Amino acid sequence: MADVKVGLYVYVEAKPGKEDEVADFLRSGLDLVQEEPDTVAWFAVRLSATGFAIFDVFPTDSARQTHLSGQLGKALMDRAGDLFSQPPSIERLDVLAHKLP
């Protein structure tokens, strides 16, 4: 079982008319994080008609930082002005408990 200690919660709000593009963008992120061995779990979710989030967890803070500066993090910031009504909200989390396979 993987030991995770830290995570990220990233909230984004789609610009009007960009909801499907945001959903497709987040789905495509899975291919990028598959290449990151220290991204233990990664979820892209839809919270409302325009609200989306990413939740992911890592074994160390350095793994979390590597993810933030990786391909998906760069793509998220590159597309932010086009897709999102405001800059992404990125929260760094400490994992207190978890259940992973």
N, C-alpha and C positions, 0 to 999 in steps of 0.2 A: 504494500500500500504506500502511496506517495505521501510524503510529509509536506504539508503546506503551512506556511507561516504568515504570508502576506498576500494581499490581493489588490485589485483595482475595480472601481465602479465608475464607468464612464456614461454620462447621460448626454444625449443629443436630441434636439428638437428639429424636425424637418421643416424646411421652408414650405409654404403653401404650394401644392402641386408637385413636390419633390418626394413625397412619402414612398412611392414605389422605388424610386432611385436609391433612397436611403436603405430600404429593406434589401435591395439587390446588392448594394455596396457592402452591407454588413454580412450578408450570406457569403460573398466572395472573400471576406476576411478569413474564413475558415481555412482556405487553402494556404494562406500566409502563415497562420499560427501552427498549422500542422508541421511546419519546418522548424519550430521552436521547441526543442526537447524539454526546456525548463518551464514552459507554459503547461502546467499540470491539467488544468481544466479551463475551458473558455466557453462562454455563452453569449450569444447575441439575441436580444429579446425585444419584442414590441410591447410597450406599456400602454399605449393609447393610439389614437388615429395618427398623431404626429410625434409621439414620444417613443424613443428607442434607448436601449442601454446595452452596454457590454459589461459582463462580470467575468473576471478571470483571477486565477490564483497561482502562486509561485512558492518554491521552497525557500527562497532568499530574497532580500532586497535587491541584490545585484542582478538576479534573474528578472525581477520586476523592471528594473531600470533598463536592462537589455531589451526587454519587450517594448517598453515605451519608446526607445530610440530605434526600434526595428522597422521593418517594411510596413506593417499595418499602422503603427503610430504615425509614420511619415505620411502615408496615404490619407489617414484620417485628417491630419492637419492641412494637407494639400487640397483636399476636397471640401473642407469646412465652409469656406466662403460661398461655394456653389450650392451645397446641399442643406446647410443648417441655418436656422434663424438666429442663432447666437453661437459663440464658441463652445466647443465641448466642455462639459464640467467633468473634471477628472479628480476622483477622490482616492487617496491611498488608504488601504485598510489593513488592519492586523487581524488575522484569522484566529479566533478564539477556540473554535471546535469545528470539525468537519466529518463528513461521511463520504468517502470515495471508494470505488471498487478496488 
